[in-house]
């Protein structure tokens, strides 16, 4: 019995050793390096044999060692990069480059002196996508904000180069209601000269919690703007250009001169007055004269002595004698006031980064003609955002923008308290655009 027990013990040990050798025989020793998109090593990358708990991670130099079957699949994952599945296929050396996960970067939100994941934000913060801003061709980002953020009201005159009013927390009873703008950490209240195509991200802080960071200046809300910076990878040169036209909407349908005369006569008769008007005369029915103005006379017919073209004179140094015909068909002052105007923008930018430096530079030319004649806005912008490192202890850089603006016409969109839009509706349709000699028409 003792000999049988010894024999059984030796057989069990032999079978166990054979199983261990068989297990070793089915494994392959794999090594390699994992890098980022620029070729730099990625430490801490998780490497796992798919379907098992067997895995490892890369060291500070991005290197790894792992035992796996020849037909295994390696799953490589790292925060901020796309997960990749690499089949072994009997290889012993596998080098992999991970691609950045762009959608993950878009979940980071600037909320003041720090950043948070979008899902962790508890305050009233709105994120504005720069791609949505650029859909609207405009000279400044304030106009482009219109309709992009819930609860934020934007209004403006539409005059080329004029800023818009932005109201994040409504209108106060007194004082300035403009929000505070933070551009790359620098507070300001005027962002008209910033080129919208240089903006990387934008967040709007709407609730009162922003006051804990910026104080009383945040009473009307805060708009945080981050401009573009150099990104590691292959240097890129980008050209962005567009050209379009602007057109005013259809104006109101106004009464022609005959209908206007009938309206005046009816209103005066209803008021118990005798109908009378300098242009339409006096009588049971209004008459349409041939001339609005002929020297000292007004509302006269053809053949009147003052309608003699030889008397025409508009020299301010001598007695004036302007002769203006009565436009019986009517003048469409809306169409005469507005025009189809071009708008264009051309951007050239370059950005890139290395281990020791990063840069983002750009040049922009923006030109907009107003839909009102004799109005125009042109802007030339140069921006540079660079940073250089020296021995990992010293960093030198700048974030500067130089802008040159040219304006033509009024920037406020008002003249004597009445806008041109209102004047185009209030002007009498019987006034012609020009007098008999090509001068500007008028009633006096």
Number of C-alpha atoms within 10 A of each C-alpha: 5 6 7 8 9 10 10 11 10 10 11 11 11 12 11 11 12 12 12 11 11 11 11 12 10 12 15 18 14 18 15 15 19 25 19 18 15 15 12 14 19 20 19 19 23 17 22 20 22 17 10 8 8 13 17 17 20 19 16 12 14 19 19 22 18 19 18 22 18 17 14 19 18 22 17 23 18 19 12 14 19 15 16 17 14 16 16 19 11 14 13 16 12 15 13 14 16 21 16 16 14 11 11 13 12 13 13 14 21 21 19 18 8 7 11 13 13 15 9 9 12 7 13 12 20 19 19 16 15 17 12 11 21 15 9 13 18 21 26 20 23 21 23 20 20 19 11 16 16 9 13 18 18 18 14 15 15 16 22 27 27 20 22 21 17 22 18 25 20 14 14 11 7 6 7 9 18 22 24 22 21 20 17 12 12 9 15 11 12 13 16 16 19 19 25 21 20 20 20 14 18 20 21 23 26 22 17 17 15 22 16 10 12 17 11 12 17 22 20 25 27 28 24 21 21 16 19 20 21 20 16 17 14 12 14 14 13 11 13 11 13 11 12 11 12 14 13 14 9 8 14 10 9 17 16 17 21 17 12 17 19 15 14 16 23 15 12 13 13 11 10 9 11 13 20 16 15 12 21 23 18 14 12 11 14 21 16 20 20 21 26 28 26 27 21 11 17 20 21 23 17 12 9 12 13 22 23 13 14 8 15 18 15 15 10 7 6 8 10 15 20 28 31 30 27 26 20 17 12 17 19 23 21 22 14 12 15 19 16 14 18 16 21 18 20 15 19 15 19 16 23 19 21 16 11 12 18 19 23 24 22 22 20 22 18 20 22 26 23 24 21 21 15 10 19 23 21 20 19 17 18 18 21 20 19 20 17 17 14 10 7 9 6 8 12 10 14 11 15 11 16 12 15 11 13 11 15 15 15 15 17 15 19 14 10 5 7 10 13 16 16 11 14 19 16 11 14 21 23 25 24 23 18 14 19 14 14 9 13 12 20 20 19 12
